[in-house]
Structure formats: C-alpha cells, structure tokens
Amino acid sequence: MPTKLPVGTIMVLHALARGHRYGFDLIEQTGLTSGTVYPALERLEGLGLARSRWEDERVARREKRPPRRYFEITAEGKRALIDALDRYRALAPLTIDGVAYPRGAEPA
C-alpha cells in the first residue's frame, strides 16, 4: 500500500466509503473534474483499494443511458483511507457503513 495518496485520490476514496459508486456521482460529490476522478479510480483499483464492475447493459438501456461502471472501496482501501485521514486532519471524520471510526481504528 502506498504511504501517501494525493489529496484528490483521497477525496475519491472518501466518497466511495460514503457510498457514492460511479464516476458522475463521484464528480458531483467531490467537486473534482473528470480528469481527476477517473484516473484516481483507475489508480485506486490498480492498488487494490477499490474494485469495480459494469452494470447489466439491459438496466442502462431501459434507463436510456450508457452502462455505468460501479466502484466500491475494499477493506484495504478503508485502512488506507483511515491512514490518509489521520495525515490530513482537515478532511471530514470517516464514516463507513454508518459507523464512525476513531483515528487508528481498523474497520471490520
């Protein structure tokens, strides 16, 4: 696991931990550009801090839009986020699945 993630990547990871799962939603939640969010998602997935899956094309077709690629944070990603939030105390306290984790706590 990297010792330091860029702040934009941490913001994306934090939004994933809060349940935001696809690119456009992450862009809206973080205020970052697509040129920051999508490379951050690729980086996070490459590091094993997030994973993704494509939705069923039939769902997208029924809603008259392109298929979405959904991302979720991994257990390793949760640990990395906790470490990052400890380093960047200005970021909001971490809540994963409705549970607040104190600094240094390990998520289940």
Residue pairs with C-beta under 8 A, 6 or more apart in sequence:
1 47
1 48
1 49
1 76
1 79
1 80
2 47
2 80
4 84
4 87
5 13
5 80
5 84
6 40
7 88
8 30
8 32
8 36
8 37
8 40
9 40
9 43
9 44
10 81
10 84
10 85
10 88
10 91
11 30
11 32
11 91
12 26
12 30
12 32
12 36
12 37
12 40
12 41
12 44
13 40
13 44
13 49
13 50
13 73
13 77
13 80
13 81
13 84
14 81
14 85
14 91
14 92
14 94
15 25
15 26
15 29
15 30
16 26
16 44
16 50
16 71
16 72
16 73
16 77
17 73
17 77
17 78
17 81
17 94
17 95
17 96
18 29
18 95
20 26
20 29
21 70
21 71
21 72
22 68
22 69
22 70
22 71
23 34
23 37
23 38
23 41
23 68
23 69
26 32
26 37
26 41
26 71
27 33
27 34
27 37
30 37
32 40
41 50
41 52
41 71
44 50
44 71
44 77
45 51
45 52
45 71
47 80
48 74
48 76
48 77
49 73
49 74
49 76
49 77
49 80
49 81
50 71
50 72
50 73
50 74
50 77
51 71
51 72
51 74
52 69
52 70
52 71
52 72
53 69
53 70
54 67
54 68
54 69
54 70
55 67
55 68
55 69
55 70
56 67
57 67
59 67
60 66
60 67
60 68
73 81
73 96
75 107
78 96
78 107
79 106
79 107
81 94
82 94
82 101
82 103
82 104
82 105
82 106
82 107
84 91
85 91
85 93
85 94
85 103
86 103
86 104
93 100
94 100
94 101
95 101
96 107
99 107
101 107
